[in-house]
Amino acid sequence: MPIASITLDSGTTLPQDGFSGALAGRVWRPDLEGPAVVVIRADGVDDVTRSFPTIRDLCEADDPAGALRAAQGDHLGAIEALLRNTPPDGRDARRPWFLAPIDLQAIKAAGVTFAVSMLERVIEERARGDAAAAAAIRAEIVGLVGQDLSKLKPGSPQALRLKEVLIGQNAWSQYLEVGIGPDAEIFTKAPPMAAVGTGADAGLHPSSSWNNPEPEIVLAVASTGRIVGASLGNDVNLRDIEGRSALLLGKAKDNNASCAIGPFLRLFDQTFSLDDVRQAEVRLTVEGEDGFRLEGSSSIARISRDPAELVAQMIGPNHQYPDGAVLFLGTMFAPVEDRDAPGKGFTHKVGDIVTISSKPLGALTNRMRRCAECAPWSYGVSHLMRHLARRGVL
């Protein structure tokens, strides 16, 4: 049976202020049989690979936004044409389409950075993948620790006192340890070059029957640790698999097409800064072929650890990333709305259209499919290096 298709346009994809920001991206150029770094402007999309062979190189510039604005290159056409050609259904393989706006960076993610997210992780651990038991456990945990821990500073004396109380009531968890303890959870979401972009199919492992999207802001970080910009991401999560054991985090997180980032990378400048990220609202919409619709939002202002603190725990004297990194900041949104039957909660169905949006960053839209049904990851770092060498830009 055919599944829903995605249609992309500039009105729903671009940030609310349109082309005001310094917007970088990547496209696939069939004429060159490889990817290109592009700048997105009001008059169209230009290939600036000769100035910046990779997005990594752009992020390492002294002033990435200024350098991108000044760059010149091949004109690839209007943004509308590229967006229309980006979803895989009906694509003209002779014309360019958008990819994820990162390349050589390590893809990292921070977990349990919001109070609500932390509670949901505790529920997952204690329910051990049983969706039916989750509702009762959720009520128990909320009654014990309360809903609002957003004002609790991780690692503070107050947090340590709360830890003692929870241990005394046999309610402590490894998720609470990283949620309110001194050390953040920072893990590898996917290998470099493995992320999919807007319009692409996003993958669900076939062994999972309880899963959900995780709408997040993704920071771009240079090798020096300097935060240079941001994008949107979907940290697709398999709740039943991770719920069985935290040691299954790799299987729950790193699967084919299970990491989506886009639509573009907005670089920091006078129009957009880390303070804008700190106040950003991230919205989620899930639309199913069964008529189901889910909406929610996550406010970065309620994050338990400041984004700069999370970056400092990711990169520094003990953790170097010579090609830089991107960091998912986590989410406070964990869908619990029943989809099929009372008490069964939310889980994806094949064909769900997931849109993650934020006013300063635009919208990232993906269609959910089983991992093996998504385009296989076949283009890695070695392919990119050979392509850039053929173009003579290395």
N, C-alpha and C positions, 0 to 999 in steps of 0.2 A: 504494500500500500504506500503511495507517495506520501512524503511528510512535508510539513510546512517549509516554505522558502523565506529567505531574508531579502528585504529590499533596503538598500542604504541610500541616503541622500545627505547633502550638506546641512539641511535644516535640522535634522535630528542627530547628526554626527558631530558637528563642530561645537566648540565651547559657546557659551551664551554670548560672549563678546566677539564671536566670529573669528576674523583673521587678525585681531589686535595683538595676540601673543606671538611668540616665536615658536612655531609649530614644526617639529621635525618628524619624519616618518621614514618608512622603507617600503619600496614597491618591488615587485618582480617584473623585470623587463624581458619579455620573451625574445625580443630582437637581439639581446645580448646574452640570453640564457643564464641570467643570474639576477641577484638583488641589487638595488641601488639605494643610496641615502638621498632623501628628498626634503625640500622645504615646501611647505604648504602656504601659498599666498592667495590673495584675492584674485589675481589674474591667472592662477593655475598652479600646477605642481611642476617643480624644476628639479632635475637630477643634479645634485651637487657632490657626487662621489669623487670627482677630481680634486675637490677641496678637502673632503672628509671621506676617505675610503670606507670607514665604518662609523656607526653611531658612537662607538667607543671613542674614536678619535675626536669626534665633535664634543663629547662630554669632557675630554681632557683639555680642551682649549681654555685659555685664560678667561675669556668671556664667551661662553658657548652661544648665548642668545645673540650677542652682537655679531659674532662670526657667522652665524647662520643667516642673519638678516643681510649681511654683506655678500654672501656667496652667490655666484652665478653658475649656470649650467644649462644643460639641455632641457628644453621645455617639453613636458610629456603630455600636456593637455589640461583640460579643466578638471577640477576636483570631482564634479558630478559624474563625469565619464569614468573616472577611476573607481569611484565608490560603486557605481552601478555594476562594474565589472568584477568587483571583489568577491561577492558570494559565489560559491562553486557552481550553483545551479545556473545553467545557461551562459556560463562565462565564455567570452571570446578569447581563446588561448593565444591569439595573435596580439592582444592588447595588454597593457600593464594593469596590475591590481595591487592593492595594499597588503602588506605583511605586518607582523608585530614590529613595533618601532624600536626594538633593541636587537643587538646581535652578539657581541663577544662577552658581554657582562655576565657575571655569575648571577643566577636567579635565586634570591633568598627570600625568606618569609618569616615574619614574626607572628607567633601564636599567643593566644590568651592575653591580648592587650586591652580588652574591655571587660567590664564587670559581667555583662550579660553573656559574652562569649565564654568567660571563665566558668560561669555556672553551667552552661551547656556542656562544656568539656567534662565537668564533674559528673553530670548526668550520664554522659556517654560512657565514662569509665565504670560507673556503678551499675548501669543498665546492661553493659557488655553486649551492645548491639541489639538489644530487645526493645523495639519501638513501643510495644504495648506497656512495658514496665516503666518507660521513661516519664510518663505524666505523673505517676505517683511519686517517683523519686524527685522530680522537679519541684513539686509542691513541698516535699520534705526539706530540700536544700534551701529553697527560698524562705521557708519559715525559719530556718536555722540561721542563715547569714544575711538575709535581707536582699532586696533588689539592687540598691544603689551603693556600689563600691567604687564609683568613679572618682570620688574625692579621697580615696585611700591611697596614699603614696606607697608604691611597692618598696619593700625593704625598710620602711620607717618603723620606729618603736611601736606605733599603733598597729601596724601590720603584723609585727611579731607577736603582740599580745593577742590579736585575733587568731593567729596560727595556734597559739597555745590552747585557746578555748576550743577550737575546732578539733585539735588532736585529742583533747580531753573528752570530746563527744564522739570520737571515732568517725569524724567527718572530714579528716584531712585527706588531701589528694595531691598527686604530683602536678596536676594542673593548677591547683591553688598555689603550689610552691613557685611556679613560674609566673603566676598571676599577681601575687602580692609579695613574693620574695625578692631578693636583691638581683637575681639573674633572670634576664629575659629568655624566652624560648626563641632561638633563631635557628632555622633549619633550611636546608636546600630544597627548593620547590621543584626545580627542573634543571637539566644541563643547559649551558649556553646554546643558543640557536634553536631550542626546542619549543619556544612559546609560539602560539598561534595568535593571529591578529583579529581585528573586528571583521565580521562577516563570515568567519570560518566556522566549521563544525568543531565543537569542544567535546572532549571524550569522557565517557563514564565506563569504568571497568565492569565487565559483564558479571563478575561475582558479587557486585554490590546491589542490594535491594533497598538501601536506606542512604540517601545522599542528598546533597544540596549545594547551591552556589554560595560562594563567599565573596561579596562585593567589597573591594578594597581599593585604596589609593596605593600606588607603587612609586616609590622614590627612586630617582636615578642618582647614583653616587659615583663620583670620580675616584680614581685610584688613591688620591690623597685623602679621601674621606669627605670631601666637599660635596654637599648636596646641590645638584645643578638643575633639577627639574622633576617633573612628576607625570604620571599617566594613570590609567585605570586598569584594574586587574580582576580576574575571577580565579580565586584559589579553590578550584573545584574540590569538594571534600566528600569522601566516602565515610559516612558516619558509622555505619555498622562495622566496617573493617577496622578503623582506628579505635572504635569503642571496645572491640575485643581485646586489644592490647596496644599500648602506646608504642611498642616496638614495631608495630605494623604501620607506623607513620609513613615510611617510604612507599609502601604499596598503596596507602590511602591517598597519597599526594602526587606521586610522580608516575604518570601513565601517559600513553600517547594522547596528545592534544588536550591534556588536562590542565594546562596553564595558558590562560588567555590574557593578553596585555594589549591595550590600545585605547582609542583609535590612533592617537599621536602622542609624542612626547612634547610636553610644553615646558620650555626652558625658563628658568628664573630670570626676570628682568624687572623693569619698572612697572609692568602690568600684572605681574604674578610672582609671588614669593612663598617662602616656607610658612609665613604667617597666614597666607591664604589657604594653604593646605591645612593648617591647624584649625581653621574655622569651617572647613568644607563639609558639606552634606553629601553623602553618597547614597543614591537611590537605586533600588532594585525592582525590576518587573520581570515576572515569569509568566509567559502565556503558553498554555498547553493546547494541543489539538482537541482535547476533551472539553474545552471551554473553561478550564480552570484558569484563574488569574490570581497571582500573588504579588503584593506590593509591600515594600518596606523601605526603611532608610537607616543610615548609620551616620552619626555625627562625630567627626574626628575630635571635636572639642571635648568629648567625653572619654577620650583615650586615657588609659591609666599611666602610660609612660609617654613622655614627649617624643615625637618623631626623631628629634636630634639625639636623644638618649638612646633610642633603639639603633640608630645608625652607628653611634659610638660603641655600642656593644657588638655590632656586626664587624666593623673594620677598625683597625688600629695597630698598635705594636705587636699584638699577638695574632692578628688575622689580616693578611694582606691579600688584595685583589688587584693585580697589576693591570687588568683590563676593566677595572671598576665593577660595580654590582648594581643590581636593582633590588629593592626591598619592599615586599608587601607589608603594609602596616597592620594588618589584621582587621577584623570587623566585629561589631557588636550585634550584628543581625544574624540570628539563627532561627530559621523558619520552623514553627511548631504547629502551624495551621493544618488541620486534617484535610487530606485530599480525597481519599477514597472511602475510608470507613472511620467512624469515631474511634479515637484513641490510637490511630495508626500514624498520625503526624504527616509531615510533608516528605515526599521523595520525588525525584525527577522521573519523567517519562520521556522516551525517545521522541524527538520532535519539539520539545520545549524550546521556546525562543526566550533567551535570557538577555536583558538589557541592563547594564550598569552605567549610571550616568552621574555627572556632577557638573554644576554650572561652569566652573572654570576649565574643565577638562573634556567636556563633550560626552559622547556615549559610546560604549563598547557593547556590541551586539553579537551574540553567538547562538548557534543551534546545537542542542544536545543530541549526541548519538553515542552508540557504543564505540569504545576505543578502536576496535578493529574496522569499524565502518568509516572512521575519519581518515583523512589523507595520512598515509604513514610518514613519519619523520625520516626523511632521506637526504636532507641537505644540511651538512654539518660544517664545522670550522675548516676542515681540509678542502671541502668544495668551495667555500667562500674564498680562501686564500688563492686557490688556482684561478678562480674567476677574476679576482682583482689583479692577479699577475697578467692574465690575458688582456685585461683592459689597460694595463700599463700604469696603474695608479699606486702601486706599492713602492 
